[in-house]
């Protein structure tokens, strides 16, 4: 008989399991990897699942030092072929069938949302994935074959089945052994036939209330060897830029020179949080003149299902000349996050409404079929009519690349909600 509904005790346990796995990754990791658990897990993995001799384990104090160590040993030819095997997939497949037979769909979905997705978002997406991208950007990607079955990237699905094991709906030997390996708290690993390189977890992980890597005073992620990565609202920025922001030496000319919109948004977020809205406004007014402001107030019909906060978007156009170059930016106020951000626009515009709408460009042939728009910060998502999607399927590559902007009137008439 399938489990149709979780009891009150099981609901509480579900949240406890979620928090246990998140805490394992995000708490202060001064003890690092549990070497006994890890090495026992590696021995089981190699001998029982991969049918290979037990390798030597080398512990590295950061992802960066791990890559350097592997590169050195590879050059000396002492590191033999990488071991690539979908161990996590094989283990997951062996437990999924058992659990699916024991629970109904709504229980499965409830636990997946509350445990698997929550742990994944908190640990993998916001920490492991962010550090991976930062390492790749700052070093190289020649050593790309990191583990798919050891480390933080597996916390989501393992925590999911851990819950079902705790309520006695799962009793699988391979999963028990595999879970011990994952719970040893290895951040990530690289496996070769004769070596396993295990990366110690960060000793500092700083996140904001939204779960994004964030710290305006120090590095958001710090490893044992001193490797550090700086994030503002989940956006990675170089150490030199962070120090310039912190010292108060960040200038409007630095902002103009930056080509990466994500980094520019991070800088604006830093200045706003540390110095306040007035400082941010004056930061731009020193060199740019306020030209025009447009206030977008949505009708009540568009507030159904929301907090009824009136959803007022405010757009202000600033223009000026810096280093003999005409510059224009629109300051946007996001009504849901109470955050300001500045987006560069063409200096040809003299009103905020047309200036901000010019950034929304869609295929020309799709324009007659646009149903509505929704804005989330710097991103705009579009919805088309049923006929529009039929047209879209027939578009050629050149049709898709033939983008046209919307006028201010078209843009805000189609904009139903900002969030």
GIPEVEN-V979799 format. One record per pair of residues at least 12 apart in sequence whose C-alpha atoms are under 8 Angstrom apart, sorted by sequence separation. I is the first residue (numbers start at 1). J is the second residue. D is the distance in Angstrom with one decimal. If there is no record, write none. Layout:
i=I j=J d=D
i=I j=J d=D
This chain:
i=42 j=54 d=7.5
i=43 j=55 d=7.6
i=186 j=198 d=6.4
i=187 j=199 d=5.5
i=188 j=200 d=7.7
i=218 j=230 d=7.4
i=219 j=231 d=7.1
i=230 j=242 d=7.1
i=268 j=280 d=7.4
i=298 j=310 d=6.6
i=317 j=329 d=5.9
i=318 j=330 d=6.1
i=330 j=342 d=5.5
i=331 j=343 d=6.6
i=370 j=382 d=7.3
i=371 j=383 d=5.5
i=372 j=384 d=7.0
i=186 j=199 d=6.1
i=187 j=200 d=5.7
i=206 j=219 d=8.0
i=207 j=220 d=7.2
i=297 j=310 d=6.8
i=298 j=311 d=6.3
i=317 j=330 d=4.4
i=318 j=331 d=7.6
i=329 j=342 d=6.1
i=330 j=343 d=5.3
i=345 j=358 d=7.7
i=370 j=383 d=6.3
i=371 j=384 d=4.7
i=186 j=200 d=5.8
i=187 j=201 d=4.7
i=206 j=220 d=4.8
i=297 j=311 d=6.6
i=298 j=312 d=6.7
i=316 j=330 d=5.3
i=317 j=331 d=6.4
i=329 j=343 d=5.4
i=330 j=344 d=6.5
i=345 j=359 d=7.3
i=370 j=384 d=4.6
i=371 j=385 d=5.6
i=185 j=200 d=7.9
i=186 j=201 d=6.2
i=187 j=202 d=7.8
i=205 j=220 d=5.6
i=206 j=221 d=6.6
i=215 j=230 d=7.5
i=297 j=312 d=4.7
i=315 j=330 d=6.3
i=316 j=331 d=5.0
i=329 j=344 d=4.4
i=330 j=345 d=7.0
i=369 j=384 d=5.6
i=370 j=385 d=6.5
i=185 j=201 d=7.0
i=204 j=220 d=7.0
i=205 j=221 d=4.8
i=214 j=230 d=7.6
i=215 j=231 d=6.5
i=216 j=232 d=7.0
i=296 j=312 d=5.6
i=297 j=313 d=6.6
i=315 j=331 d=5.6
i=316 j=332 d=6.7
i=328 j=344 d=6.0
i=329 j=345 d=5.5
i=369 j=385 d=5.6
i=204 j=221 d=5.4
i=205 j=222 d=6.9
i=214 j=231 d=5.0
i=215 j=232 d=6.3
i=295 j=312 d=6.9
i=296 j=313 d=5.0
i=314 j=331 d=8.0
i=315 j=332 d=4.7
i=327 j=344 d=7.9
i=328 j=345 d=5.5
i=39 j=57 d=7.4
i=203 j=221 d=7.7
i=204 j=222 d=5.0
i=213 j=231 d=5.7
i=214 j=232 d=4.7
i=295 j=313 d=5.9
i=296 j=314 d=6.3
i=314 j=332 d=5.9
i=315 j=333 d=6.5
i=328 j=346 d=6.2
i=369 j=387 d=7.0
i=370 j=388 d=7.3
i=202 j=221 d=6.4
i=203 j=222 d=5.8
i=204 j=223 d=6.9
i=213 j=232 d=6.8
i=214 j=233 d=5.2
i=295 j=314 d=4.6
i=313 j=332 d=7.3
i=314 j=333 d=5.2
i=327 j=346 d=7.6
i=328 j=347 d=5.0
i=369 j=388 d=4.8
i=202 j=222 d=5.5
i=203 j=223 d=5.4
i=213 j=233 d=6.2
i=214 j=234 d=5.9
i=294 j=314 d=5.9
i=295 j=315 d=6.4
i=313 j=333 d=5.8
i=314 j=334 d=7.7
i=327 j=347 d=5.9
i=360 j=380 d=7.2
i=158 j=179 d=6.8
i=202 j=223 d=4.3
i=203 j=224 d=6.0
i=212 j=233 d=5.8
i=213 j=234 d=4.6
i=293 j=314 d=7.1
i=294 j=315 d=5.2
i=313 j=334 d=6.2
i=326 j=347 d=6.2
i=201 j=223 d=6.9
i=202 j=224 d=6.5
i=212 j=234 d=4.7
i=213 j=235 d=7.6
i=245 j=267 d=7.5
i=293 j=315 d=5.5
i=294 j=316 d=6.4
i=313 j=335 d=6.0
i=330 j=352 d=6.7
i=366 j=388 d=6.4
i=200 j=223 d=7.7
i=293 j=316 d=4.2
i=312 j=335 d=5.9
i=128 j=152 d=6.4
i=200 j=224 d=7.6
i=292 j=316 d=5.7
i=293 j=317 d=6.3
i=311 j=335 d=5.6
i=128 j=153 d=6.7
i=208 j=233 d=7.4
i=245 j=270 d=7.6
i=291 j=316 d=7.4
i=292 j=317 d=5.2
i=311 j=336 d=7.3
i=330 j=355 d=7.3
i=366 j=391 d=7.3
i=237 j=263 d=6.2
i=245 j=271 d=7.6
i=290 j=316 d=7.1
i=291 j=317 d=5.4
i=292 j=318 d=7.5
i=330 j=356 d=6.5
i=365 j=391 d=8.0
i=366 j=392 d=7.0
i=155 j=182 d=7.4
i=235 j=262 d=6.7
i=236 j=263 d=7.3
i=290 j=317 d=6.0
i=291 j=318 d=5.5
i=124 j=152 d=6.0
i=154 j=182 d=7.5
i=235 j=263 d=6.8
i=290 j=318 d=4.5
i=291 j=319 d=6.7
i=319 j=347 d=6.9
i=123 j=152 d=6.6
i=124 j=153 d=5.0
i=217 j=246 d=7.5
i=237 j=266 d=7.6
i=289 j=318 d=5.3
i=290 j=319 d=6.6
i=123 j=153 d=7.5
i=124 j=154 d=7.8
i=152 j=182 d=7.7
i=216 j=246 d=7.6
i=288 j=318 d=5.6
i=289 j=319 d=5.3
i=124 j=155 d=7.4
i=150 j=181 d=7.4
i=151 j=182 d=6.0
i=235 j=266 d=6.1
i=252 j=283 d=6.9
i=288 j=319 d=5.0
i=289 j=320 d=6.0
i=123 j=155 d=7.3
i=124 j=156 d=7.7
i=150 j=182 d=6.1
i=251 j=283 d=8.0
i=252 j=284 d=6.8
i=288 j=320 d=4.4
i=120 j=153 d=7.5
i=123 j=156 d=7.9
i=152 j=185 d=7.7
i=233 j=266 d=6.7
i=285 j=318 d=7.9
i=287 j=320 d=6.3
i=288 j=321 d=7.3
i=317 j=350 d=7.7
i=120 j=154 d=8.0
i=151 j=185 d=7.0
i=152 j=186 d=7.2
i=232 j=266 d=5.4
i=284 j=318 d=7.9
i=287 j=321 d=7.3
i=317 j=351 d=6.6
i=365 j=399 d=7.1
i=120 j=155 d=6.5
i=151 j=186 d=5.2
i=152 j=187 d=5.4
i=153 j=188 d=7.9
i=231 j=266 d=8.0
i=232 j=267 d=7.7
i=252 j=287 d=7.6
i=287 j=322 d=7.2
i=317 j=352 d=4.8
i=343 j=378 d=7.9
i=364 j=399 d=7.4
i=119 j=155 d=6.6
i=120 j=156 d=4.3
i=150 j=186 d=7.2
i=151 j=187 d=4.8
i=152 j=188 d=6.5
i=233 j=269 d=7.3
i=316 j=352 d=5.7
i=341 j=377 d=8.0
i=363 j=399 d=6.6
i=119 j=156 d=5.0
i=120 j=157 d=7.8
i=150 j=187 d=8.0
i=151 j=188 d=4.3
i=232 j=269 d=7.1
i=315 j=352 d=6.0
i=363 j=400 d=5.3
i=49 j=87 d=7.6
i=118 j=156 d=7.5
i=150 j=188 d=6.0
i=151 j=189 d=6.6
i=232 j=270 d=6.6
i=315 j=353 d=7.3
i=317 j=355 d=7.5
i=363 j=401 d=6.6
i=364 j=402 d=6.0
i=373 j=411 d=7.8
i=116 j=155 d=7.9
i=117 j=156 d=6.4
i=150 j=189 d=6.1
i=288 j=327 d=7.9
i=363 j=402 d=5.4
i=364 j=403 d=5.6
i=116 j=156 d=4.4
i=119 j=159 d=7.5
i=288 j=328 d=7.9
i=362 j=402 d=8.0
i=363 j=403 d=4.3
i=364 j=404 d=5.6
i=375 j=415 d=7.5
i=115 j=156 d=7.1
i=116 j=157 d=5.3
i=147 j=188 d=6.6
i=315 j=356 d=7.6
i=362 j=403 d=5.0
i=363 j=404 d=6.2
i=373 j=414 d=5.4
i=374 j=415 d=5.6
i=377 j=418 d=7.9
i=116 j=158 d=7.8
i=146 j=188 d=7.4
i=147 j=189 d=5.3
i=361 j=403 d=5.6
i=362 j=404 d=5.6
i=372 j=414 d=4.5
i=373 j=415 d=4.5
i=374 j=416 d=5.9
i=375 j=417 d=6.6
i=376 j=418 d=5.9
i=377 j=419 d=7.3
i=116 j=159 d=6.3
i=146 j=189 d=6.0
i=147 j=190 d=5.3
i=334 j=377 d=6.4
i=361 j=404 d=5.1
i=362 j=405 d=6.6
i=371 j=414 d=6.8
i=372 j=415 d=5.8
i=373 j=416 d=6.1
i=374 j=417 d=5.2
i=375 j=418 d=4.7
i=376 j=419 d=5.1
i=115 j=159 d=6.6
i=116 j=160 d=5.0
i=146 j=190 d=4.8
i=147 j=191 d=6.7
i=361 j=405 d=4.3
i=370 j=414 d=7.9
i=372 j=416 d=6.4
i=373 j=417 d=7.5
i=374 j=418 d=5.7
i=375 j=419 d=6.4
i=115 j=160 d=5.7
i=145 j=190 d=6.8
i=146 j=191 d=7.4
i=360 j=405 d=5.7
i=361 j=406 d=6.5
i=374 j=419 d=7.9
i=359 j=405 d=6.8
i=360 j=406 d=6.3
i=358 j=405 d=5.1
i=112 j=160 d=6.4
i=357 j=405 d=7.1
i=358 j=406 d=5.9
i=111 j=160 d=6.9
i=357 j=406 d=5.8
i=358 j=407 d=6.7
i=357 j=407 d=6.0
i=358 j=408 d=7.6
i=357 j=408 d=5.2
i=360 j=411 d=7.9
i=356 j=408 d=7.5
i=354 j=407 d=5.7
i=355 j=408 d=7.5
i=216 j=270 d=6.7
i=354 j=408 d=4.2
i=357 j=411 d=5.7
i=353 j=408 d=4.9
i=354 j=409 d=7.7
i=357 j=412 d=7.9
i=353 j=409 d=7.8
i=294 j=351 d=7.9
i=216 j=274 d=7.4
i=292 j=350 d=7.2
i=293 j=351 d=7.3
i=294 j=352 d=5.8
i=128 j=187 d=7.8
i=291 j=350 d=6.9
i=292 j=351 d=5.4
i=293 j=352 d=5.7
i=294 j=353 d=5.9
i=88 j=148 d=7.1
i=291 j=351 d=7.2
i=292 j=352 d=5.7
i=293 j=353 d=7.8
i=84 j=145 d=7.8
i=87 j=148 d=7.8
i=88 j=149 d=4.8
i=291 j=352 d=8.0
i=86 j=148 d=7.0
i=87 j=149 d=6.0
i=82 j=145 d=7.4
i=86 j=149 d=7.1
i=99 j=164 d=7.4
i=88 j=154 d=7.9
i=95 j=161 d=7.8
i=102 j=169 d=6.8
i=272 j=340 d=7.9
i=253 j=322 d=7.5
i=99 j=169 d=6.6
i=269 j=339 d=7.7
i=64 j=135 d=6.8
i=99 j=170 d=6.4
i=269 j=340 d=7.7
i=63 j=135 d=7.3
i=71 j=143 d=7.5
i=98 j=170 d=7.0
i=268 j=340 d=7.7
i=269 j=341 d=7.5
i=70 j=143 d=7.8
i=268 j=341 d=6.4
i=268 j=342 d=7.6
i=64 j=139 d=7.8
i=95 j=170 d=7.3
i=67 j=143 d=6.7
i=265 j=341 d=6.2
i=95 j=172 d=6.8
i=265 j=342 d=7.3
i=95 j=175 d=7.3
i=336 j=418 d=7.4
i=337 j=419 d=7.6
i=91 j=174 d=6.6
i=92 j=175 d=7.9
i=335 j=418 d=7.2
i=336 j=419 d=5.2
i=91 j=175 d=6.3
i=334 j=418 d=7.4
i=335 j=419 d=7.0
i=126 j=211 d=7.3
i=334 j=419 d=7.2
i=126 j=212 d=6.0
i=127 j=213 d=7.0
i=91 j=178 d=7.8
i=126 j=213 d=6.6
i=122 j=211 d=6.4
i=131 j=221 d=8.0
i=134 j=229 d=7.4
i=18 j=114 d=7.3
i=14 j=111 d=7.1
i=18 j=115 d=5.0
i=22 j=119 d=5.9
i=26 j=123 d=7.5
i=17 j=115 d=7.3
i=18 j=116 d=7.9
i=21 j=119 d=6.9
i=25 j=123 d=6.7
i=131 j=229 d=7.5
i=2 j=101 d=7.0
i=3 j=102 d=6.2
i=4 j=103 d=6.4
i=15 j=114 d=7.2
i=2 j=102 d=4.7
i=3 j=103 d=4.5
i=4 j=104 d=5.5
i=14 j=114 d=7.4
i=15 j=115 d=7.2
i=18 j=118 d=7.3
i=22 j=122 d=6.8
i=1 j=102 d=7.0
i=2 j=103 d=4.8
i=3 j=104 d=6.1
i=5 j=106 d=7.9
i=6 j=107 d=6.9
i=14 j=115 d=6.9
i=18 j=119 d=6.3
i=22 j=123 d=6.6
i=2 j=104 d=6.0
i=4 j=106 d=7.6
i=5 j=107 d=6.1
i=134 j=236 d=6.9
i=4 j=107 d=6.6
i=3 j=107 d=7.5
i=130 j=234 d=8.0
i=313 j=418 d=7.6
i=130 j=236 d=7.8
i=311 j=417 d=7.3
i=84 j=191 d=7.8
i=311 j=418 d=6.8
i=82 j=190 d=8.0
i=83 j=191 d=5.5
i=126 j=234 d=7.3
i=82 j=191 d=6.0
i=83 j=192 d=4.9
i=82 j=192 d=4.1
i=83 j=193 d=6.0
i=81 j=192 d=5.7
i=82 j=193 d=6.2
i=80 j=192 d=6.2
i=81 j=193 d=5.9
i=79 j=192 d=6.9
i=80 j=193 d=5.8
i=79 j=193 d=7.8
i=80 j=194 d=6.4
i=302 j=416 d=6.2
i=303 j=417 d=7.9
i=79 j=194 d=6.7
i=302 j=417 d=6.8
i=79 j=195 d=6.9
i=296 j=412 d=7.6
i=298 j=416 d=7.4
i=298 j=417 d=7.6
i=63 j=188 d=8.0
i=25 j=152 d=7.4
i=70 j=197 d=7.9
i=66 j=197 d=6.8
i=66 j=198 d=7.7
i=44 j=177 d=7.6
i=45 j=178 d=7.9
i=66 j=199 d=6.7
i=21 j=155 d=7.0
i=41 j=177 d=6.6
i=63 j=199 d=6.0
i=41 j=178 d=6.8
i=55 j=192 d=7.9
i=58 j=195 d=7.2
i=60 j=197 d=6.9
i=62 j=199 d=5.7
i=21 j=159 d=6.5
i=55 j=193 d=6.7
i=56 j=194 d=6.2
i=57 j=195 d=5.8
i=58 j=196 d=6.2
i=59 j=197 d=5.9
i=60 j=198 d=6.0
i=61 j=199 d=6.1
i=62 j=200 d=6.1
i=41 j=180 d=6.6
i=42 j=181 d=7.1
i=55 j=194 d=4.6
i=56 j=195 d=4.8
i=57 j=196 d=4.8
i=58 j=197 d=4.9
i=59 j=198 d=4.9
i=60 j=199 d=4.9
i=61 j=200 d=5.2
i=62 j=201 d=7.5
i=41 j=181 d=4.7
i=53 j=193 d=7.8
i=54 j=194 d=7.5
i=55 j=195 d=4.9
i=56 j=196 d=6.2
i=57 j=197 d=6.0
i=58 j=198 d=6.2
i=59 j=199 d=6.0
i=60 j=200 d=6.1
i=61 j=201 d=7.8
i=62 j=202 d=7.4
i=18 j=159 d=6.9
i=40 j=181 d=7.7
i=52 j=193 d=7.4
i=53 j=194 d=7.8
i=55 j=196 d=6.4
i=57 j=198 d=7.0
i=59 j=200 d=6.9
i=17 j=159 d=6.9
i=38 j=180 d=7.6
i=37 j=180 d=6.4
i=38 j=181 d=5.3
i=37 j=181 d=6.2
i=38 j=182 d=7.9
i=17 j=162 d=7.6
i=17 j=163 d=6.3
i=37 j=183 d=8.0
i=38 j=184 d=5.3
i=37 j=184 d=5.5
i=38 j=186 d=7.6
i=14 j=163 d=6.3
i=35 j=184 d=7.1
i=13 j=163 d=7.7
i=34 j=184 d=4.9
i=33 j=184 d=5.6
i=34 j=185 d=6.6
i=33 j=185 d=5.1
i=32 j=185 d=7.0
i=33 j=186 d=5.4
i=32 j=186 d=7.7
i=10 j=167 d=7.5
i=24 j=183 d=7.9
i=25 j=185 d=7.1
i=24 j=185 d=7.2
i=62 j=223 d=5.5
i=61 j=223 d=6.5
i=62 j=224 d=6.6
i=61 j=224 d=5.3
i=62 j=225 d=6.4
i=64 j=227 d=7.4
i=61 j=225 d=5.4
i=62 j=227 d=6.7
i=33 j=200 d=6.0
i=32 j=200 d=5.7
i=33 j=201 d=7.2
i=32 j=201 d=6.0
i=32 j=203 d=7.9
i=29 j=201 d=6.6
i=29 j=202 d=6.6
i=30 j=203 d=5.8
i=29 j=203 d=4.9
i=28 j=203 d=5.8
i=29 j=204 d=7.3
i=25 j=201 d=7.8
i=28 j=204 d=6.2
i=28 j=205 d=7.6
i=27 j=205 d=7.8
i=26 j=205 d=6.3
